[in-house]
Amino acid sequence: MSNGPASTQIENFKSDIKIALVCQSNMNRSMEAHALLKKKGYRVDSYGAGSKVRLPGEAINQPNVYEFGTLYSIIHDDLKNKNEARYRKLGMFTMLERDASVKPAPERFQDCHQYFDVVITYEKRVFEIILSDLEKRYMERGGFHPCHVFNVDTTDNHAEAVNGAIETSRLVEKLY
């Protein structure tokens, strides 16, 4: 609900800014922030930067691995069939249900061809991958769409993803 011309200008500005949120697998940190910023009316997309989507498995050295583009609902059903009690205890189904309410499947940043005004990552390694990818895009396209790139260092667990989403929201609000 608008409270006058200034409020309308802010809402219009929110819709003009294109934001990308990027974590390793586009499952937890970027999706928690995506859900929050989307609810606040920002034009936002989320991505992973890894080669595959990796989730905890039965053992620490045996993650569940999926291709980017695998529907969140398929990942949900696969984990349910593998060990429902374990993955429920880990909070995986709640996370996947949230993700599916925002978009159908995890996407990989390096495979998208959109321009963004702001890119926010959630760990230093992903930040470096994104900078490298943006430089590659510049070289290939012979031009660059300027954007701000920030890292909000966030441990990959549910509680920290919530905190990281709140910090992301604060950052975006301060920028715009």
Chimera marker file (.cmm) of the C-alpha trace (Angstrom):
<marker_set name="trace">
<marker id="1" x="0.000" y="0.000" z="0.000" r="1" g="1" b="0" radius="0.5"/>
<marker id="2" x="1.400" y="3.349" z="-1.058" r="1" g="1" b="0" radius="0.5"/>
<marker id="3" x="1.732" y="6.233" z="1.379" r="1" g="1" b="0" radius="0.5"/>
<marker id="4" x="2.246" y="8.906" z="-1.265" r="1" g="1" b="0" radius="0.5"/>
<marker id="5" x="4.561" y="9.867" z="-4.126" r="1" g="1" b="0" radius="0.5"/>
<marker id="6" x="7.817" y="9.070" z="-2.276" r="1" g="1" b="0" radius="0.5"/>
<marker id="7" x="6.613" y="5.568" z="-1.426" r="1" g="1" b="0" radius="0.5"/>
<marker id="8" x="5.567" y="5.015" z="-5.043" r="1" g="1" b="0" radius="0.5"/>
<marker id="9" x="9.010" y="6.138" z="-6.263" r="1" g="1" b="0" radius="0.5"/>
<marker id="10" x="10.729" y="3.691" z="-3.897" r="1" g="1" b="0" radius="0.5"/>
<marker id="11" x="8.499" y="0.817" z="-5.047" r="1" g="1" b="0" radius="0.5"/>
<marker id="12" x="9.174" y="1.659" z="-8.706" r="1" g="1" b="0" radius="0.5"/>
<marker id="13" x="12.914" y="1.857" z="-8.009" r="1" g="1" b="0" radius="0.5"/>
<marker id="14" x="12.835" y="-1.580" z="-6.357" r="1" g="1" b="0" radius="0.5"/>
<marker id="15" x="11.370" y="-3.031" z="-9.528" r="1" g="1" b="0" radius="0.5"/>
<marker id="16" x="14.054" y="-1.376" z="-11.687" r="1" g="1" b="0" radius="0.5"/>
<marker id="17" x="17.002" y="-2.887" z="-9.805" r="1" g="1" b="0" radius="0.5"/>
<marker id="18" x="18.026" y="-6.398" z="-10.866" r="1" g="1" b="0" radius="0.5"/>
<marker id="19" x="19.655" y="-8.432" z="-8.060" r="1" g="1" b="0" radius="0.5"/>
<marker id="20" x="21.391" y="-11.827" z="-8.217" r="1" g="1" b="0" radius="0.5"/>
<marker id="21" x="22.020" y="-13.847" z="-5.050" r="1" g="1" b="0" radius="0.5"/>
<marker id="22" x="24.640" y="-16.577" z="-5.368" r="1" g="1" b="0" radius="0.5"/>
<marker id="23" x="25.762" y="-19.395" z="-3.085" r="1" g="1" b="0" radius="0.5"/>
<marker id="24" x="27.415" y="-22.689" z="-3.932" r="1" g="1" b="0" radius="0.5"/>
<marker id="25" x="24.375" y="-24.833" z="-4.817" r="1" g="1" b="0" radius="0.5"/>
<marker id="26" x="21.346" y="-22.462" z="-4.912" r="1" g="1" b="0" radius="0.5"/>
<marker id="27" x="19.680" y="-24.447" z="-2.153" r="1" g="1" b="0" radius="0.5"/>
<marker id="28" x="20.050" y="-22.681" z="1.203" r="1" g="1" b="0" radius="0.5"/>
<marker id="29" x="21.699" y="-19.274" z="1.602" r="1" g="1" b="0" radius="0.5"/>
<marker id="30" x="20.783" y="-17.713" z="-1.746" r="1" g="1" b="0" radius="0.5"/>
<marker id="31" x="17.271" y="-19.154" z="-1.576" r="1" g="1" b="0" radius="0.5"/>
<marker id="32" x="16.588" y="-17.889" z="1.955" r="1" g="1" b="0" radius="0.5"/>
<marker id="33" x="17.583" y="-14.384" z="0.839" r="1" g="1" b="0" radius="0.5"/>
<marker id="34" x="15.684" y="-14.786" z="-2.455" r="1" g="1" b="0" radius="0.5"/>
<marker id="35" x="12.463" y="-15.591" z="-0.586" r="1" g="1" b="0" radius="0.5"/>
<marker id="36" x="12.892" y="-12.583" z="1.730" r="1" g="1" b="0" radius="0.5"/>
<marker id="37" x="13.787" y="-10.029" z="-0.947" r="1" g="1" b="0" radius="0.5"/>
<marker id="38" x="11.043" y="-11.293" z="-3.249" r="1" g="1" b="0" radius="0.5"/>
<marker id="39" x="8.541" y="-10.808" z="-0.415" r="1" g="1" b="0" radius="0.5"/>
<marker id="40" x="9.820" y="-7.229" z="-0.007" r="1" g="1" b="0" radius="0.5"/>
<marker id="41" x="9.188" y="-6.491" z="-3.687" r="1" g="1" b="0" radius="0.5"/>
<marker id="42" x="12.695" y="-6.576" z="-5.151" r="1" g="1" b="0" radius="0.5"/>
<marker id="43" x="13.449" y="-7.931" z="-8.621" r="1" g="1" b="0" radius="0.5"/>
<marker id="44" x="15.679" y="-10.818" z="-7.592" r="1" g="1" b="0" radius="0.5"/>
<marker id="45" x="17.033" y="-14.095" z="-8.941" r="1" g="1" b="0" radius="0.5"/>
<marker id="46" x="19.182" y="-16.677" z="-7.202" r="1" g="1" b="0" radius="0.5"/>
<marker id="47" x="21.896" y="-19.015" z="-8.411" r="1" g="1" b="0" radius="0.5"/>
<marker id="48" x="24.598" y="-21.453" z="-7.455" r="1" g="1" b="0" radius="0.5"/>
<marker id="49" x="28.187" y="-21.212" z="-8.649" r="1" g="1" b="0" radius="0.5"/>
<marker id="50" x="29.375" y="-24.789" z="-8.172" r="1" g="1" b="0" radius="0.5"/>
<marker id="51" x="29.683" y="-27.428" z="-10.866" r="1" g="1" b="0" radius="0.5"/>
<marker id="52" x="26.838" y="-29.487" z="-9.333" r="1" g="1" b="0" radius="0.5"/>
<marker id="53" x="24.244" y="-29.169" z="-6.594" r="1" g="1" b="0" radius="0.5"/>
<marker id="54" x="25.549" y="-30.901" z="-3.476" r="1" g="1" b="0" radius="0.5"/>
<marker id="55" x="23.546" y="-31.744" z="-0.366" r="1" g="1" b="0" radius="0.5"/>
<marker id="56" x="24.501" y="-33.715" z="2.739" r="1" g="1" b="0" radius="0.5"/>
<marker id="57" x="24.491" y="-37.469" z="2.203" r="1" g="1" b="0" radius="0.5"/>
<marker id="58" x="24.656" y="-40.550" z="4.381" r="1" g="1" b="0" radius="0.5"/>
<marker id="59" x="28.335" y="-39.839" z="5.072" r="1" g="1" b="0" radius="0.5"/>
<marker id="60" x="30.304" y="-36.592" z="5.004" r="1" g="1" b="0" radius="0.5"/>
<marker id="61" x="32.357" y="-37.782" z="2.021" r="1" g="1" b="0" radius="0.5"/>
<marker id="62" x="29.284" y="-39.031" z="0.113" r="1" g="1" b="0" radius="0.5"/>
<marker id="63" x="27.069" y="-36.026" z="-0.686" r="1" g="1" b="0" radius="0.5"/>
<marker id="64" x="23.878" y="-36.274" z="-2.691" r="1" g="1" b="0" radius="0.5"/>
<marker id="65" x="24.776" y="-34.741" z="-6.047" r="1" g="1" b="0" radius="0.5"/>
<marker id="66" x="22.325" y="-33.331" z="-8.603" r="1" g="1" b="0" radius="0.5"/>
<marker id="67" x="22.593" y="-31.413" z="-11.843" r="1" g="1" b="0" radius="0.5"/>
<marker id="68" x="21.552" y="-27.768" z="-11.841" r="1" g="1" b="0" radius="0.5"/>
<marker id="69" x="18.035" y="-27.654" z="-13.263" r="1" g="1" b="0" radius="0.5"/>
<marker id="70" x="16.843" y="-30.717" z="-11.317" r="1" g="1" b="0" radius="0.5"/>
<marker id="71" x="13.460" y="-29.750" z="-9.896" r="1" g="1" b="0" radius="0.5"/>
<marker id="72" x="13.376" y="-29.119" z="-6.155" r="1" g="1" b="0" radius="0.5"/>
<marker id="73" x="10.405" y="-31.503" z="-5.994" r="1" g="1" b="0" radius="0.5"/>
<marker id="74" x="12.468" y="-34.301" z="-7.573" r="1" g="1" b="0" radius="0.5"/>
<marker id="75" x="15.328" y="-33.723" z="-5.120" r="1" g="1" b="0" radius="0.5"/>
<marker id="76" x="12.753" y="-33.765" z="-2.285" r="1" g="1" b="0" radius="0.5"/>
<marker id="77" x="11.319" y="-37.101" z="-3.440" r="1" g="1" b="0" radius="0.5"/>
<marker id="78" x="14.780" y="-38.598" z="-3.980" r="1" g="1" b="0" radius="0.5"/>
<marker id="79" x="15.883" y="-37.739" z="-0.427" r="1" g="1" b="0" radius="0.5"/>
<marker id="80" x="12.575" y="-38.978" z="0.959" r="1" g="1" b="0" radius="0.5"/>
<marker id="81" x="13.117" y="-42.336" z="-0.760" r="1" g="1" b="0" radius="0.5"/>
<marker id="82" x="16.739" y="-42.576" z="0.406" r="1" g="1" b="0" radius="0.5"/>
<marker id="83" x="16.294" y="-41.863" z="4.132" r="1" g="1" b="0" radius="0.5"/>
<marker id="84" x="13.258" y="-39.796" z="5.074" r="1" g="1" b="0" radius="0.5"/>
<marker id="85" x="13.977" y="-39.715" z="8.814" r="1" g="1" b="0" radius="0.5"/>
<marker id="86" x="17.571" y="-38.516" z="8.364" r="1" g="1" b="0" radius="0.5"/>
<marker id="87" x="16.778" y="-35.766" z="5.876" r="1" g="1" b="0" radius="0.5"/>
<marker id="88" x="13.733" y="-34.606" z="7.834" r="1" g="1" b="0" radius="0.5"/>
<marker id="89" x="15.917" y="-34.293" z="10.948" r="1" g="1" b="0" radius="0.5"/>
<marker id="90" x="18.452" y="-32.261" z="8.932" r="1" g="1" b="0" radius="0.5"/>
<marker id="91" x="15.689" y="-29.881" z="7.809" r="1" g="1" b="0" radius="0.5"/>
<marker id="92" x="16.139" y="-30.707" z="4.145" r="1" g="1" b="0" radius="0.5"/>
<marker id="93" x="12.423" y="-31.051" z="3.362" r="1" g="1" b="0" radius="0.5"/>
<marker id="94" x="11.543" y="-27.687" z="4.887" r="1" g="1" b="0" radius="0.5"/>
<marker id="95" x="14.347" y="-26.087" z="2.889" r="1" g="1" b="0" radius="0.5"/>
<marker id="96" x="13.289" y="-27.780" z="-0.365" r="1" g="1" b="0" radius="0.5"/>
<marker id="97" x="9.642" y="-26.839" z="0.148" r="1" g="1" b="0" radius="0.5"/>
<marker id="98" x="10.668" y="-23.191" z="0.663" r="1" g="1" b="0" radius="0.5"/>
<marker id="99" x="12.821" y="-23.351" z="-2.457" r="1" g="1" b="0" radius="0.5"/>
<marker id="100" x="10.023" y="-24.847" z="-4.568" r="1" g="1" b="0" radius="0.5"/>
<marker id="101" x="7.698" y="-22.038" z="-3.446" r="1" g="1" b="0" radius="0.5"/>
<marker id="102" x="10.147" y="-19.487" z="-4.896" r="1" g="1" b="0" radius="0.5"/>
<marker id="103" x="11.160" y="-21.179" z="-8.174" r="1" g="1" b="0" radius="0.5"/>
<marker id="104" x="11.141" y="-24.665" z="-9.738" r="1" g="1" b="0" radius="0.5"/>
<marker id="105" x="14.835" y="-25.651" z="-9.722" r="1" g="1" b="0" radius="0.5"/>
<marker id="106" x="18.363" y="-24.549" z="-8.781" r="1" g="1" b="0" radius="0.5"/>
<marker id="107" x="20.145" y="-22.554" z="-11.475" r="1" g="1" b="0" radius="0.5"/>
<marker id="108" x="23.829" y="-21.960" z="-12.155" r="1" g="1" b="0" radius="0.5"/>
<marker id="109" x="25.057" y="-18.361" z="-12.408" r="1" g="1" b="0" radius="0.5"/>
<marker id="110" x="27.628" y="-19.133" z="-15.089" r="1" g="1" b="0" radius="0.5"/>
<marker id="111" x="24.841" y="-20.493" z="-17.329" r="1" g="1" b="0" radius="0.5"/>
<marker id="112" x="22.632" y="-17.400" z="-17.124" r="1" g="1" b="0" radius="0.5"/>
<marker id="113" x="23.057" y="-14.605" z="-19.616" r="1" g="1" b="0" radius="0.5"/>
<marker id="114" x="21.305" y="-11.798" z="-17.778" r="1" g="1" b="0" radius="0.5"/>
<marker id="115" x="22.769" y="-8.541" z="-16.574" r="1" g="1" b="0" radius="0.5"/>
<marker id="116" x="22.451" y="-7.561" z="-12.918" r="1" g="1" b="0" radius="0.5"/>
<marker id="117" x="22.840" y="-4.292" z="-11.060" r="1" g="1" b="0" radius="0.5"/>
<marker id="118" x="23.830" y="-6.032" z="-7.820" r="1" g="1" b="0" radius="0.5"/>
<marker id="119" x="25.308" y="-9.483" z="-7.211" r="1" g="1" b="0" radius="0.5"/>
<marker id="120" x="25.532" y="-10.766" z="-3.631" r="1" g="1" b="0" radius="0.5"/>
<marker id="121" x="27.467" y="-13.911" z="-2.752" r="1" g="1" b="0" radius="0.5"/>
<marker id="122" x="27.650" y="-15.847" z="0.515" r="1" g="1" b="0" radius="0.5"/>
<marker id="123" x="31.242" y="-17.084" z="0.707" r="1" g="1" b="0" radius="0.5"/>
<marker id="124" x="34.623" y="-15.854" z="-0.475" r="1" g="1" b="0" radius="0.5"/>
<marker id="125" x="35.167" y="-18.712" z="-2.924" r="1" g="1" b="0" radius="0.5"/>
<marker id="126" x="31.835" y="-18.009" z="-4.650" r="1" g="1" b="0" radius="0.5"/>
<marker id="127" x="32.647" y="-14.266" z="-4.688" r="1" g="1" b="0" radius="0.5"/>
<marker id="128" x="35.877" y="-15.040" z="-6.565" r="1" g="1" b="0" radius="0.5"/>
<marker id="129" x="34.059" y="-17.358" z="-9.017" r="1" g="1" b="0" radius="0.5"/>
<marker id="130" x="31.535" y="-14.614" z="-9.775" r="1" g="1" b="0" radius="0.5"/>
<marker id="131" x="34.218" y="-11.953" z="-10.304" r="1" g="1" b="0" radius="0.5"/>
<marker id="132" x="36.016" y="-14.307" z="-12.684" r="1" g="1" b="0" radius="0.5"/>
<marker id="133" x="32.800" y="-15.053" z="-14.556" r="1" g="1" b="0" radius="0.5"/>
<marker id="134" x="31.929" y="-11.353" z="-14.874" r="1" g="1" b="0" radius="0.5"/>
<marker id="135" x="35.426" y="-10.656" z="-16.222" r="1" g="1" b="0" radius="0.5"/>
<marker id="136" x="35.006" y="-13.489" z="-18.751" r="1" g="1" b="0" radius="0.5"/>
<marker id="137" x="31.641" y="-12.043" z="-19.845" r="1" g="1" b="0" radius="0.5"/>
<marker id="138" x="33.301" y="-8.651" z="-20.310" r="1" g="1" b="0" radius="0.5"/>
<marker id="139" x="36.039" y="-10.143" z="-22.498" r="1" g="1" b="0" radius="0.5"/>
<marker id="140" x="33.607" y="-12.223" z="-24.586" r="1" g="1" b="0" radius="0.5"/>
<marker id="141" x="31.058" y="-9.467" z="-25.105" r="1" g="1" b="0" radius="0.5"/>
<marker id="142" x="33.487" y="-6.595" z="-25.560" r="1" g="1" b="0" radius="0.5"/>
<marker id="143" x="31.636" y="-4.524" z="-23.014" r="1" g="1" b="0" radius="0.5"/>
<marker id="144" x="30.504" y="-4.544" z="-19.457" r="1" g="1" b="0" radius="0.5"/>
<marker id="145" x="27.263" y="-3.815" z="-17.665" r="1" g="1" b="0" radius="0.5"/>
<marker id="146" x="28.420" y="-2.229" z="-14.424" r="1" g="1" b="0" radius="0.5"/>
<marker id="147" x="27.257" y="-3.947" z="-11.261" r="1" g="1" b="0" radius="0.5"/>
<marker id="148" x="28.068" y="-3.969" z="-7.572" r="1" g="1" b="0" radius="0.5"/>
<marker id="149" x="29.364" y="-7.284" z="-6.211" r="1" g="1" b="0" radius="0.5"/>
<marker id="150" x="29.250" y="-7.921" z="-2.465" r="1" g="1" b="0" radius="0.5"/>
<marker id="151" x="30.016" y="-10.881" z="-0.242" r="1" g="1" b="0" radius="0.5"/>
<marker id="152" x="27.931" y="-11.512" z="2.880" r="1" g="1" b="0" radius="0.5"/>
<marker id="153" x="29.994" y="-14.304" z="4.426" r="1" g="1" b="0" radius="0.5"/>
<marker id="154" x="27.457" y="-16.839" z="5.721" r="1" g="1" b="0" radius="0.5"/>
<marker id="155" x="27.978" y="-20.341" z="7.096" r="1" g="1" b="0" radius="0.5"/>
<marker id="156" x="25.911" y="-22.895" z="5.181" r="1" g="1" b="0" radius="0.5"/>
<marker id="157" x="23.310" y="-23.942" z="7.764" r="1" g="1" b="0" radius="0.5"/>
<marker id="158" x="19.676" y="-22.993" z="8.263" r="1" g="1" b="0" radius="0.5"/>
<marker id="159" x="20.095" y="-20.559" z="11.171" r="1" g="1" b="0" radius="0.5"/>
<marker id="160" x="22.961" y="-18.701" z="9.497" r="1" g="1" b="0" radius="0.5"/>
<marker id="161" x="21.076" y="-18.622" z="6.176" r="1" g="1" b="0" radius="0.5"/>
<marker id="162" x="18.240" y="-16.788" z="7.952" r="1" g="1" b="0" radius="0.5"/>
<marker id="163" x="20.740" y="-14.329" z="9.463" r="1" g="1" b="0" radius="0.5"/>
<marker id="164" x="22.445" y="-13.922" z="6.078" r="1" g="1" b="0" radius="0.5"/>
<marker id="165" x="19.103" y="-13.175" z="4.424" r="1" g="1" b="0" radius="0.5"/>
<marker id="166" x="18.395" y="-10.470" z="7.002" r="1" g="1" b="0" radius="0.5"/>
<marker id="167" x="21.858" y="-8.963" z="6.473" r="1" g="1" b="0" radius="0.5"/>
<marker id="168" x="21.317" y="-9.112" z="2.704" r="1" g="1" b="0" radius="0.5"/>
<marker id="169" x="18.026" y="-7.277" z="3.069" r="1" g="1" b="0" radius="0.5"/>
<marker id="170" x="19.674" y="-4.589" z="5.204" r="1" g="1" b="0" radius="0.5"/>
<marker id="171" x="22.456" y="-4.182" z="2.651" r="1" g="1" b="0" radius="0.5"/>
<marker id="172" x="20.034" y="-3.879" z="-0.257" r="1" g="1" b="0" radius="0.5"/>
<marker id="173" x="17.896" y="-1.369" z="1.649" r="1" g="1" b="0" radius="0.5"/>
<marker id="174" x="20.986" y="0.754" z="2.382" r="1" g="1" b="0" radius="0.5"/>
<marker id="175" x="22.092" y="0.642" z="-1.248" r="1" g="1" b="0" radius="0.5"/>
<marker id="176" x="18.742" y="1.724" z="-2.570" r="1" g="1" b="0" radius="0.5"/>
<link id1="1" id2="2" r="1" g="1" b="0" radius="0.2"/>
<link id1="2" id2="3" r="1" g="1" b="0" radius="0.2"/>
<link id1="3" id2="4" r="1" g="1" b="0" radius="0.2"/>
<link id1="4" id2="5" r="1" g="1" b="0" radius="0.2"/>
<link id1="5" id2="6" r="1" g="1" b="0" radius="0.2"/>
<link id1="6" id2="7" r="1" g="1" b="0" radius="0.2"/>
<link id1="7" id2="8" r="1" g="1" b="0" radius="0.2"/>
<link id1="8" id2="9" r="1" g="1" b="0" radius="0.2"/>
<link id1="9" id2="10" r="1" g="1" b="0" radius="0.2"/>
<link id1="10" id2="11" r="1" g="1" b="0" radius="0.2"/>
<link id1="11" id2="12" r="1" g="1" b="0" radius="0.2"/>
<link id1="12" id2="13" r="1" g="1" b="0" radius="0.2"/>
<link id1="13" id2="14" r="1" g="1" b="0" radius="0.2"/>
<link id1="14" id2="15" r="1" g="1" b="0" radius="0.2"/>
<link id1="15" id2="16" r="1" g="1" b="0" radius="0.2"/>
<link id1="16" id2="17" r="1" g="1" b="0" radius="0.2"/>
<link id1="17" id2="18" r="1" g="1" b="0" radius="0.2"/>
<link id1="18" id2="19" r="1" g="1" b="0" radius="0.2"/>
<link id1="19" id2="20" r="1" g="1" b="0" radius="0.2"/>
<link id1="20" id2="21" r="1" g="1" b="0" radius="0.2"/>
<link id1="21" id2="22" r="1" g="1" b="0" radius="0.2"/>
<link id1="22" id2="23" r="1" g="1" b="0" radius="0.2"/>
<link id1="23" id2="24" r="1" g="1" b="0" radius="0.2"/>
<link id1="24" id2="25" r="1" g="1" b="0" radius="0.2"/>
<link id1="25" id2="26" r="1" g="1" b="0" radius="0.2"/>
<link id1="26" id2="27" r="1" g="1" b="0" radius="0.2"/>
<link id1="27" id2="28" r="1" g="1" b="0" radius="0.2"/>
<link id1="28" id2="29" r="1" g="1" b="0" radius="0.2"/>
<link id1="29" id2="30" r="1" g="1" b="0" radius="0.2"/>
<link id1="30" id2="31" r="1" g="1" b="0" radius="0.2"/>
<link id1="31" id2="32" r="1" g="1" b="0" radius="0.2"/>
<link id1="32" id2="33" r="1" g="1" b="0" radius="0.2"/>
<link id1="33" id2="34" r="1" g="1" b="0" radius="0.2"/>
<link id1="34" id2="35" r="1" g="1" b="0" radius="0.2"/>
<link id1="35" id2="36" r="1" g="1" b="0" radius="0.2"/>
<link id1="36" id2="37" r="1" g="1" b="0" radius="0.2"/>
<link id1="37" id2="38" r="1" g="1" b="0" radius="0.2"/>
<link id1="38" id2="39" r="1" g="1" b="0" radius="0.2"/>
<link id1="39" id2="40" r="1" g="1" b="0" radius="0.2"/>
<link id1="40" id2="41" r="1" g="1" b="0" radius="0.2"/>
<link id1="41" id2="42" r="1" g="1" b="0" radius="0.2"/>
<link id1="42" id2="43" r="1" g="1" b="0" radius="0.2"/>
<link id1="43" id2="44" r="1" g="1" b="0" radius="0.2"/>
<link id1="44" id2="45" r="1" g="1" b="0" radius="0.2"/>
<link id1="45" id2="46" r="1" g="1" b="0" radius="0.2"/>
<link id1="46" id2="47" r="1" g="1" b="0" radius="0.2"/>
<link id1="47" id2="48" r="1" g="1" b="0" radius="0.2"/>
<link id1="48" id2="49" r="1" g="1" b="0" radius="0.2"/>
<link id1="49" id2="50" r="1" g="1" b="0" radius="0.2"/>
<link id1="50" id2="51" r="1" g="1" b="0" radius="0.2"/>
<link id1="51" id2="52" r="1" g="1" b="0" radius="0.2"/>
<link id1="52" id2="53" r="1" g="1" b="0" radius="0.2"/>
<link id1="53" id2="54" r="1" g="1" b="0" radius="0.2"/>
<link id1="54" id2="55" r="1" g="1" b="0" radius="0.2"/>
<link id1="55" id2="56" r="1" g="1" b="0" radius="0.2"/>
<link id1="56" id2="57" r="1" g="1" b="0" radius="0.2"/>
<link id1="57" id2="58" r="1" g="1" b="0" radius="0.2"/>
<link id1="58" id2="59" r="1" g="1" b="0" radius="0.2"/>
<link id1="59" id2="60" r="1" g="1" b="0" radius="0.2"/>
<link id1="60" id2="61" r="1" g="1" b="0" radius="0.2"/>
<link id1="61" id2="62" r="1" g="1" b="0" radius="0.2"/>
<link id1="62" id2="63" r="1" g="1" b="0" radius="0.2"/>
<link id1="63" id2="64" r="1" g="1" b="0" radius="0.2"/>
<link id1="64" id2="65" r="1" g="1" b="0" radius="0.2"/>
<link id1="65" id2="66" r="1" g="1" b="0" radius="0.2"/>
<link id1="66" id2="67" r="1" g="1" b="0" radius="0.2"/>
<link id1="67" id2="68" r="1" g="1" b="0" radius="0.2"/>
<link id1="68" id2="69" r="1" g="1" b="0" radius="0.2"/>
<link id1="69" id2="70" r="1" g="1" b="0" radius="0.2"/>
<link id1="70" id2="71" r="1" g="1" b="0" radius="0.2"/>
<link id1="71" id2="72" r="1" g="1" b="0" radius="0.2"/>
<link id1="72" id2="73" r="1" g="1" b="0" radius="0.2"/>
<link id1="73" id2="74" r="1" g="1" b="0" radius="0.2"/>
<link id1="74" id2="75" r="1" g="1" b="0" radius="0.2"/>
<link id1="75" id2="76" r="1" g="1" b="0" radius="0.2"/>
<link id1="76" id2="77" r="1" g="1" b="0" radius="0.2"/>
<link id1="77" id2="78" r="1" g="1" b="0" radius="0.2"/>
<link id1="78" id2="79" r="1" g="1" b="0" radius="0.2"/>
<link id1="79" id2="80" r="1" g="1" b="0" radius="0.2"/>
<link id1="80" id2="81" r="1" g="1" b="0" radius="0.2"/>
<link id1="81" id2="82" r="1" g="1" b="0" radius="0.2"/>
<link id1="82" id2="83" r="1" g="1" b="0" radius="0.2"/>
<link id1="83" id2="84" r="1" g="1" b="0" radius="0.2"/>
<link id1="84" id2="85" r="1" g="1" b="0" radius="0.2"/>
<link id1="85" id2="86" r="1" g="1" b="0" radius="0.2"/>
<link id1="86" id2="87" r="1" g="1" b="0" radius="0.2"/>
<link id1="87" id2="88" r="1" g="1" b="0" radius="0.2"/>
<link id1="88" id2="89" r="1" g="1" b="0" radius="0.2"/>
<link id1="89" id2="90" r="1" g="1" b="0" radius="0.2"/>
<link id1="90" id2="91" r="1" g="1" b="0" radius="0.2"/>
<link id1="91" id2="92" r="1" g="1" b="0" radius="0.2"/>
<link id1="92" id2="93" r="1" g="1" b="0" radius="0.2"/>
<link id1="93" id2="94" r="1" g="1" b="0" radius="0.2"/>
<link id1="94" id2="95" r="1" g="1" b="0" radius="0.2"/>
<link id1="95" id2="96" r="1" g="1" b="0" radius="0.2"/>
<link id1="96" id2="97" r="1" g="1" b="0" radius="0.2"/>
<link id1="97" id2="98" r="1" g="1" b="0" radius="0.2"/>
<link id1="98" id2="99" r="1" g="1" b="0" radius="0.2"/>
<link id1="99" id2="100" r="1" g="1" b="0" radius="0.2"/>
<link id1="100" id2="101" r="1" g="1" b="0" radius="0.2"/>
<link id1="101" id2="102" r="1" g="1" b="0" radius="0.2"/>
<link id1="102" id2="103" r="1" g="1" b="0" radius="0.2"/>
<link id1="103" id2="104" r="1" g="1" b="0" radius="0.2"/>
<link id1="104" id2="105" r="1" g="1" b="0" radius="0.2"/>
<link id1="105" id2="106" r="1" g="1" b="0" radius="0.2"/>
<link id1="106" id2="107" r="1" g="1" b="0" radius="0.2"/>
<link id1="107" id2="108" r="1" g="1" b="0" radius="0.2"/>
<link id1="108" id2="109" r="1" g="1" b="0" radius="0.2"/>
<link id1="109" id2="110" r="1" g="1" b="0" radius="0.2"/>
<link id1="110" id2="111" r="1" g="1" b="0" radius="0.2"/>
<link id1="111" id2="112" r="1" g="1" b="0" radius="0.2"/>
<link id1="112" id2="113" r="1" g="1" b="0" radius="0.2"/>
<link id1="113" id2="114" r="1" g="1" b="0" radius="0.2"/>
<link id1="114" id2="115" r="1" g="1" b="0" radius="0.2"/>
<link id1="115" id2="116" r="1" g="1" b="0" radius="0.2"/>
<link id1="116" id2="117" r="1" g="1" b="0" radius="0.2"/>
<link id1="117" id2="118" r="1" g="1" b="0" radius="0.2"/>
<link id1="118" id2="119" r="1" g="1" b="0" radius="0.2"/>
<link id1="119" id2="120" r="1" g="1" b="0" radius="0.2"/>
<link id1="120" id2="121" r="1" g="1" b="0" radius="0.2"/>
<link id1="121" id2="122" r="1" g="1" b="0" radius="0.2"/>
<link id1="122" id2="123" r="1" g="1" b="0" radius="0.2"/>
<link id1="123" id2="124" r="1" g="1" b="0" radius="0.2"/>
<link id1="124" id2="125" r="1" g="1" b="0" radius="0.2"/>
<link id1="125" id2="126" r="1" g="1" b="0" radius="0.2"/>
<link id1="126" id2="127" r="1" g="1" b="0" radius="0.2"/>
<link id1="127" id2="128" r="1" g="1" b="0" radius="0.2"/>
<link id1="128" id2="129" r="1" g="1" b="0" radius="0.2"/>
<link id1="129" id2="130" r="1" g="1" b="0" radius="0.2"/>
<link id1="130" id2="131" r="1" g="1" b="0" radius="0.2"/>
<link id1="131" id2="132" r="1" g="1" b="0" radius="0.2"/>
<link id1="132" id2="133" r="1" g="1" b="0" radius="0.2"/>
<link id1="133" id2="134" r="1" g="1" b="0" radius="0.2"/>
<link id1="134" id2="135" r="1" g="1" b="0" radius="0.2"/>
<link id1="135" id2="136" r="1" g="1" b="0" radius="0.2"/>
<link id1="136" id2="137" r="1" g="1" b="0" radius="0.2"/>
<link id1="137" id2="138" r="1" g="1" b="0" radius="0.2"/>
<link id1="138" id2="139" r="1" g="1" b="0" radius="0.2"/>
<link id1="139" id2="140" r="1" g="1" b="0" radius="0.2"/>
<link id1="140" id2="141" r="1" g="1" b="0" radius="0.2"/>
<link id1="141" id2="142" r="1" g="1" b="0" radius="0.2"/>
<link id1="142" id2="143" r="1" g="1" b="0" radius="0.2"/>
<link id1="143" id2="144" r="1" g="1" b="0" radius="0.2"/>
<link id1="144" id2="145" r="1" g="1" b="0" radius="0.2"/>
<link id1="145" id2="146" r="1" g="1" b="0" radius="0.2"/>
<link id1="146" id2="147" r="1" g="1" b="0" radius="0.2"/>
<link id1="147" id2="148" r="1" g="1" b="0" radius="0.2"/>
<link id1="148" id2="149" r="1" g="1" b="0" radius="0.2"/>
<link id1="149" id2="150" r="1" g="1" b="0" radius="0.2"/>
<link id1="150" id2="151" r="1" g="1" b="0" radius="0.2"/>
<link id1="151" id2="152" r="1" g="1" b="0" radius="0.2"/>
<link id1="152" id2="153" r="1" g="1" b="0" radius="0.2"/>
<link id1="153" id2="154" r="1" g="1" b="0" radius="0.2"/>
<link id1="154" id2="155" r="1" g="1" b="0" radius="0.2"/>
<link id1="155" id2="156" r="1" g="1" b="0" radius="0.2"/>
<link id1="156" id2="157" r="1" g="1" b="0" radius="0.2"/>
<link id1="157" id2="158" r="1" g="1" b="0" radius="0.2"/>
<link id1="158" id2="159" r="1" g="1" b="0" radius="0.2"/>
<link id1="159" id2="160" r="1" g="1" b="0" radius="0.2"/>
<link id1="160" id2="161" r="1" g="1" b="0" radius="0.2"/>
<link id1="161" id2="162" r="1" g="1" b="0" radius="0.2"/>
<link id1="162" id2="163" r="1" g="1" b="0" radius="0.2"/>
<link id1="163" id2="164" r="1" g="1" b="0" radius="0.2"/>
<link id1="164" id2="165" r="1" g="1" b="0" radius="0.2"/>
<link id1="165" id2="166" r="1" g="1" b="0" radius="0.2"/>
<link id1="166" id2="167" r="1" g="1" b="0" radius="0.2"/>
<link id1="167" id2="168" r="1" g="1" b="0" radius="0.2"/>
<link id1="168" id2="169" r="1" g="1" b="0" radius="0.2"/>
<link id1="169" id2="170" r="1" g="1" b="0" radius="0.2"/>
<link id1="170" id2="171" r="1" g="1" b="0" radius="0.2"/>
<link id1="171" id2="172" r="1" g="1" b="0" radius="0.2"/>
<link id1="172" id2="173" r="1" g="1" b="0" radius="0.2"/>
<link id1="173" id2="174" r="1" g="1" b="0" radius="0.2"/>
<link id1="174" id2="175" r="1" g="1" b="0" radius="0.2"/>
<link id1="175" id2="176" r="1" g="1" b="0" radius="0.2"/>
</marker_set>
